Amino acid sequence: MTSATVLAAIAAVVILTTAVATAQDHAALVEDGRAAFTRIGCSNCHTVHGIGTAIAPDLSKVGTKHDSAYLERWLRDPREVHPSGHMPALELTEADIRALAAFLAAQH
């Protein structure tokens, strides 16, 4: 085995390990968002896959329409993104915003 082959194998292991860690971090963030959805009270107005109250729009497929960056902007200031919308501004932490956006973006 040549040194180039060994280096290529090591690089592949590092890349794969990083990808697995990133996927695990994202999965944990989505799960944090799922918990925040209930804890913060989003489910008092919205539903996701039949769970929650159907007063406001169903968010079961919101991830097919919007990415997490858009959803973060929306969660920070709903009226800035959609001035005629009915969603109130919420006092959310940045951690909650990131987690909720990841959770909502994962809904397909």
Rosetta blueprint (number, residue, H / E / L):
1 M L
2 T L
3 S H
4 A H
5 T H
6 V H
7 L H
8 A H
9 A H
10 I H
11 A H
12 A H
13 V H
14 V H
15 I H
16 L H
17 T H
18 T H
19 A H
20 V H
21 A H
22 T H
23 A H
24 Q H
25 D H
26 H H
27 A H
28 A H
29 L H
30 V H
31 E H
32 D H
33 G H
34 R H
35 A H
36 A H
37 F H
38 T H
39 R H
40 I H
41 G L
42 C H
43 S H
44 N H
45 C L
46 H L
47 T E
48 V E
49 H L
50 G L
51 I E
52 G E
53 T L
54 A L
55 I L
56 A L
57 P L
58 D L
59 L L
60 S L
61 K L
62 V H
63 G H
64 T H
65 K L
66 H L
67 D L
68 S H
69 A H
70 Y H
71 L H
72 E H
73 R H
74 W H
75 L H
76 R H
77 D L
78 P H
79 R H
80 E H
81 V H
82 H L
83 P L
84 S L
85 G L
86 H L
87 M L
88 P L
89 A L
90 L L
91 E L
92 L L
93 T L
94 E H
95 A H
96 D H
97 I H
98 R H
99 A H
100 L H
101 A H
102 A H
103 F H
104 L H
105 A H
106 A L
107 Q L
108 H L
